[in-house]
Amino acid sequence: MSMEKYKSLQKLSASELKKKCQDGSLKNTGTKHEMVLRLCGFEDPNRMSFKAVNEWLENQGVTNIKGVSKCLCAGIQNGFIKINGDDPLNNVVISDECCLCDHKITVTIRDLLYQPDYAGHDFEDGSLDKMADEYEFDSALDLLLMLPIPALQVICRDANMEESGTKLELIKRILGFEKVKQKSRMTMKAVNKWLEDQGVIDVDSVSKCLRAGIQKRSIDISGDNPLDNVVVVDKCYNCLHELKVTIRDLLYQPDSVGVNFRNGGKEATVKCPNEKCKLLGVYVTSICSKRSMEVCDGLFHHHCSLCPGFGKCIGSKCNDTHCRVCGKHYYAGFEGEKQKQCPYCKC
């Protein structure tokens, strides 16, 4: 069959392929690939279906069909293993010699029924380096380089590691050289539940900027007393005294200061430990982004709580606002001034 016909059939939709199979008095079920092969004449008419293989095993008195080797089932399905005769489970599948003593071995279907589909590797009695020495490899890396990808995947599976990737990625993972992927972000419900578990009261009043930072896992919440974990180390912008700000300090920090940045940090929950400092408090901005987190007077501390989820810091002055129509931020003017129109949606 020409390759041109094969390629042209591949471009057809599933419904078109079914119609062609039906017109040609062929079976019109299966995947697109199976129907293409069927129309090209590549499908083996003697190939058994999955259901037929399982029914045959049941008829032979085999119990726990789901536990039967899939490799064996595939061999029966493809017609590679003979299943005729009065006692087909005793049909010989292969005759070979033992790899150690050269003794002749005759293997039947019955012998292979519950053979594991993956042999695996047992490393409980020694490390990769010990195995490398045993087989006279210079290092564990040399040993792993000799193994095929399926064997490397088995090693990863046995160690409860990710099995996907290239051969080099699998080897790096086994040897511990792969960078650990960051944990996925927490849900909003999980963040609030964690705060409740720490004994925090009125969780709804907790800073959304702080909760967004916890959600993104940019704030460390491990340890026996996580509320005392240090979030940022910086200096007071007035007296330059060192500040170590904890999660507990930021629980009820305002998400937006507004014009109150002029009052010396009166509403701030973070206090400078220097008694001689004239400030009443300082603000920590961009807690949710971590990279740009810093101590400030509050002028640029503006976490928009109207944005989806816990919101986000918009990195602009306190007089920028959130448009409730288009969701963008724009300069609306100071309090007391006439509110300006959103330049994006003109509303």
Secondary structure as GFF3:
##gff-version 3
##sequence-region A 1 347
A	DSSP	alpha_helix	3	10	.	.	.	ID=ss1
A	DSSP	alpha_helix	14	23	.	.	.	ID=ss2
A	DSSP	alpha_helix	32	40	.	.	.	ID=ss3
A	DSSP	alpha_helix	50	59	.	.	.	ID=ss4
A	DSSP	three_ten_helix	65	67	.	.	.	ID=ss5
A	DSSP	alpha_helix	70	77	.	.	.	ID=ss6
A	DSSP	three_ten_helix	88	90	.	.	.	ID=ss7
A	DSSP	beta_strand	92	97	.	.	.	ID=ss8
A	DSSP	beta_strand	104	108	.	.	.	ID=ss9
A	DSSP	alpha_helix	109	112	.	.	.	ID=ss10
A	DSSP	alpha_helix	128	134	.	.	.	ID=ss11
A	DSSP	alpha_helix	140	146	.	.	.	ID=ss12
A	DSSP	alpha_helix	149	158	.	.	.	ID=ss13
A	DSSP	alpha_helix	167	175	.	.	.	ID=ss14
A	DSSP	alpha_helix	188	197	.	.	.	ID=ss15
A	DSSP	three_ten_helix	203	205	.	.	.	ID=ss16
A	DSSP	alpha_helix	208	215	.	.	.	ID=ss17
A	DSSP	three_ten_helix	226	228	.	.	.	ID=ss18
A	DSSP	beta_strand	230	235	.	.	.	ID=ss19
A	DSSP	beta_strand	242	246	.	.	.	ID=ss20
A	DSSP	alpha_helix	247	250	.	.	.	ID=ss21
A	DSSP	three_ten_helix	258	263	.	.	.	ID=ss22
A	DSSP	beta_strand	283	285	.	.	.	ID=ss23
A	DSSP	beta_strand	294	296	.	.	.	ID=ss24
A	DSSP	beta_strand	303	304	.	.	.	ID=ss25
A	DSSP	beta_strand	312	313	.	.	.	ID=ss26
A	DSSP	beta_strand	320	322	.	.	.	ID=ss27
A	DSSP	beta_strand	329	331	.	.	.	ID=ss28
###
